[in-house]
Amino acid sequence: LVIAFASYATNLTGEATGGRTNIFVRDRTNGETTLVTRAAGGADGDSTRPRLSSDGRTVVFASAQRT
């Protein structure tokens, strides 16, 4: 079972989250959590409303641009 969720947490993966709300995917079968939202220069704005495809391989989300 794979789930996608938004979180402000900084301890879900070993990757920097930029102090913003990010999107993560959790594979409950193997216990792995993956940070989905990444930007070359770091997190720009908060990301929300994740949705997974029916096969769990693709995630889409909304992302705000920081001003």
N, C-alpha and C positions, 0 to 999 in steps of 0.2 A: 504494500500500500504506500503510495506516494502522496504527500500533501504539500501545498504551497501556502506560505503565510508571510505577513509583514511583521517586522519587529524592530524595535530600537535597541535591542540587546547587543552588547559588544562581546559576549563570551560564547557565542554559538558555533563559531568556526575560528580558526587561527588567523583569519584575514581581517585587515582593517576595514571598518565600516563607515568611517568618516563622520561619526556623530549624527547620522541621519537614520530615518526609518528605511530599512532595506527589505528586500524580498529574499526569502530562503526557501529551499525545497528540502523536505525531510523524507528520506526513504526509511520507512518504519520497519522494513524487512531486514535491512542490513545495518540500521542504526546510524546512517550517515546523514549529516546536514550540510548542504551546499549553499554558499552565498551566490545568488543569481545576479544581483545588481552590482555592476562594476563600471567604473569610468577610468579612462587612461590617467586623468589627473586627480583621481579621488572622487568620492561621492559628491554630487552637485546638489541635488534636492531630495526631498523625501519621496519614496516610492510606496504605492499602496495598491489595493484591489487586485491581488494576484489571481489568475485563473489558469488552471491546467487543462491541457488537451485531454481527450478521453483516454489516450494511451499513456498519459503521464510524462511524455517526453518533451513537451513544449510548454513554456509558461509565458504568459503575457501579463503586463501590469501597467499602471499609470505612474508617471514620474513627473514631479514638479521641478521647474527650473528655478534655481535660487537666484534672487536678484540682489 
